[in-house]
Amino acid sequence: MSRVPDPSVVRVPGPWTHRDVSANGIRLHVAELGDGPLVLLLHGFPEFWWSWRHQLTSLADAGYRAVAVDLRGYGDSDKPPRGYDGFTLAGDVAGLVRALGATRAHLVGHAWGGLLAWTVGAMHPRVVSSVTAMSAPHPLALRRSVWRKPRVSGYVFRFQLPLYPERWLTGENAATVARLLHAWSGPKWRSAPEFDEVIRRNRQAMMVPGVAHCAMEYYRWALRSQLRSDGRRFVEALTRRLEMPVLQVHGALDPVMLEQTARASQEWADSEFRCLPEVGHFPNQEAPHTTSRILAEFLAKA
């Protein structure tokens, strides 16, 4: 891991197909498997599309067309200097649904991807069949929590500094990524045989040129916009109550997104809430079989 990796390093081989899709003015890398209704999988931080490897195969087996994307700025997707605001990111996802040849999709997002799924459901409801948010409260519930309990999301405030967070993330071949994955996951997963590979691949993905900076830009816009007109417009757009089916999956041991904050999302949707014991911030990876089963059961009803 001493050399700076080429973006293509994230194209991990498997039963899926890798390809590039143009949407919302940028190129997005996706991994795709299966045929049927479209399920679009949106990853969180500090990860990339590969965090959905288990769900790609399980959803394909269940009769869905599963597509996991590297979000703007991540993996082998484009890394433009701008566009990390909620409006543009939501446009990326809505545009990707159409670029994949579908009129609607089931959105499944983890952490940042989950916040984005909520956002697209509010801003582009016509392209959304359902929303599944894993480890992701509704953005307005999270906003309320951050301002009331800044200690819980202290790292978000640290990410506002210039340059330092990028160096912090990439120093010692992205050793910080390993520390975050370890700190945010439950003890069972930390001792699982695959955990070393998860750390290795995510460290490597963070070292792809531009990824660390782009990842920080998500957090910078999210916080700085709170006091700007674009932030006020974003909040107004998110007040729309979601009418499509919504599932929330949360780890009981999640130290990043608190369960009580996630449950407060009921204000914006009549969601089905599932809390998984002994699971931390990464339900789709820590308990892949349980998470995939819950997801398949929900999609069958949605």
LINJOQUI-V304601 format. One record per run of one state. SS is the DSSP state (H for helix, E for strand, C for the rest). FROM is the first residue (numbers start at 1). LEN is the number of residues. Records with the same first field share a line. If there is no record, write none. Layout:
BEGIN
SS->FROM-LEN ; FROM-LEN
END
This chain:
BEGIN
C->1-6 ; 11-6 ; 24-2 ; 34-3 ; 43-6 ; 62-2 ; 70-16 ; 100-5 ; 111-1 ; 124-1 ; 135-4 ; 149-1 ; 159-5 ; 185-2 ; 191-4 ; 207-4 ; 228-1 ; 239-6 ; 252-7 ; 268-4 ; 277-6 ; 287-1 ; 302-1
H->7-4 ; 49-13 ; 86-14 ; 112-12 ; 125-3 ; 139-10 ; 150-9 ; 164-21 ; 187-4 ; 195-12 ; 211-17 ; 229-10 ; 259-9 ; 283-4 ; 288-14
E->17-7 ; 26-8 ; 37-6 ; 64-6 ; 105-6 ; 128-7 ; 245-7 ; 272-5
END
